[in-house]
């Protein structure tokens, strides 16, 4: 199996990571690519509702619960005290696609763009200490770097850059 093309979006809380990720998925999908995403959460999260049948299955002790309908399916895997799975393990569970966009996973050795917003809780640049950050997308001028800098809202230019960096083949529009 060939390893998928991967590109990351890093940044502090409220730096615009999710908005950029959503716009990039929309843009790449518009261009005809099949995109998958992985979002890393630093906190406990739940995609299930208290009282739902699937929630009750998990509460009863199920290791994995799969919910399936005519439009989607989701597999919830309970760690039950086991360590968080490695990024490579999660990547291996994805169906084949053209590009995997990851949000978070600051420490993974994959090419990333750093999102920066003046409204961020923390504005300390990540790029100087992360050799995998290959560009910056900001809502303000950035001059303290030799990396390419994009306007945070210039989705098309950022998508073009990601396509070049990852070697994404051209698709006819």
C-alpha positions in Angstrom: 0.0 0.0 0.0 1.4 3.4 -0.9 1.6 6.0 1.8 -0.9 8.9 1.2 0.1 12.5 0.7 -0.1 14.3 4.0 -0.1 18.0 4.8 -0.6 19.5 8.2 -2.1 22.7 9.6 -0.5 23.8 12.9 -1.1 26.8 15.2 -2.2 27.8 18.6 -5.8 27.9 19.8 -7.9 30.4 17.8 -5.2 30.8 15.1 -7.6 29.9 12.3 -6.6 26.2 11.8 -10.1 24.8 11.5 -11.4 27.6 9.2 -8.4 27.1 6.9 -8.8 23.3 7.0 -12.5 23.6 6.0 -11.7 26.0 3.1 -8.9 23.7 1.9 -11.2 20.7 1.9 -13.8 22.6 -0.1 -11.2 23.9 -2.6 -9.5 20.5 -3.1 -12.8 18.8 -3.4 -13.9 21.4 -6.0 -10.8 20.6 -7.9 -11.8 16.9 -8.0 -9.6 15.5 -5.3 -10.6 13.0 -2.7 -9.6 14.5 0.7 -9.5 12.9 4.1 -8.9 14.8 7.4 -7.5 13.9 10.8 -8.2 16.3 13.7 -6.2 15.9 16.9 -8.0 17.0 20.1 -6.0 17.8 23.2 -9.0 17.1 25.4 -11.6 14.5 26.0 -14.3 14.7 23.3 -17.4 12.7 22.4 -19.2 12.4 19.1 -22.0 10.5 20.8 -25.1 11.7 22.6 -25.9 10.6 26.2 -28.7 8.1 26.1 -28.3 7.2 22.4 -28.1 3.5 21.7 -24.5 3.7 20.6 -23.6 5.6 23.8 -25.3 2.9 25.8 -23.2 0.2 23.9 -20.0 2.1 24.8 -21.1 2.6 28.4 -21.7 -1.1 28.7 -18.1 -1.7 27.8 -17.9 -2.3 24.1 -14.4 -1.9 22.7 -15.6 -0.5 19.3 -19.0 0.7 18.4 -19.9 1.2 14.7 -22.9 3.3 13.7 -24.0 2.8 10.1 -26.7 4.4 8.0 -27.4 4.9 4.3 -25.4 8.1 4.3 -22.4 7.5 6.6 -20.8 5.3 9.2 -18.6 6.1 12.3 -16.5 3.8 14.3 -15.8 4.8 17.9 -12.9 3.1 19.5 -12.7 3.3 23.3 -9.2 3.4 24.6 -10.2 2.3 28.1 -6.9 3.4 29.6 -4.7 2.4 26.7 -2.4 5.0 25.3 -3.5 7.3 22.5 -2.8 5.5 19.2 0.2 6.7 17.1 -0.5 9.0 14.2 0.7 6.3 11.8 -1.9 3.8 13.2 -4.7 6.3 12.6 -3.4 7.1 9.1 -3.4 3.4 8.4 -7.2 3.2 9.1 -8.1 5.7 6.5 -9.5 4.7 3.1 -7.3 5.5 0.1 -7.5 9.2 -0.9 -5.5 11.9 -2.8 -4.5 13.9 0.3 -4.8 13.7 4.0 -5.1 17.1 5.7 -4.2 17.0 9.4 -5.2 19.6 12.0 -3.1 19.6 15.1 -0.5 17.0 15.6 2.1 19.7 16.0 4.9 17.2 16.6 4.5 15.0 13.6 7.3 15.1 11.0 5.1 16.1 8.0 5.1 19.3 6.0 2.8 21.9 7.7 1.6 25.4 7.3 1.4 27.5 10.5 -1.8 29.4 10.9 -1.4 32.7 12.8 -4.1 35.2 13.8 -3.8 38.3 16.0 -6.7 37.0 18.0 -4.8 33.8 19.0 -4.5 33.0 22.7 -0.8 32.5 22.1 1.1 34.3 19.4 4.5 32.8 19.8 5.7 31.6 16.4 6.0 27.8 16.0 8.0 28.0 12.7 11.4 28.8 14.3 11.4 25.6 16.3 9.6 23.2 13.9 11.7 22.3 10.8 8.6 20.8 9.2 6.7 24.1 8.9 7.2 25.0 5.3 4.9 28.1 5.1 2.9 30.6 7.2 -0.7 31.7 6.7 -1.5 34.9 8.8 -4.1 37.6 9.1 -1.3 40.1 9.7 2.1 41.0 8.1 4.9 38.5 8.9 8.5 39.6 8.2 10.6 37.6 10.6 10.9 34.5 8.4 12.4 33.2 5.2 9.4 30.9 4.6 6.6 31.7 2.1 3.9 33.7 3.8 0.2 33.7 2.7 -2.8 35.7 3.6 -4.8 33.4 5.9 -7.9 33.8 3.6 -6.0 33.2 0.3 -7.3 29.6 0.1 -6.5 29.1 -3.6 -2.9 30.2 -3.3 -2.4 28.0 -0.2 -4.1 25.0 -2.0 -1.7 25.6 -5.0 1.2 25.6 -2.6 0.1 22.4 -0.8 -0.4 20.7 -4.2 3.2 21.6 -5.2 4.7 20.5 -1.9 2.9 17.2 -1.7 3.3 16.4 -5.4 -0.5 16.2 -5.9 -1.1 15.4 -9.6 -3.0 18.0 -11.7 -6.7 17.4 -12.1 -8.7 18.9 -15.0 -11.0 21.5 -13.7 
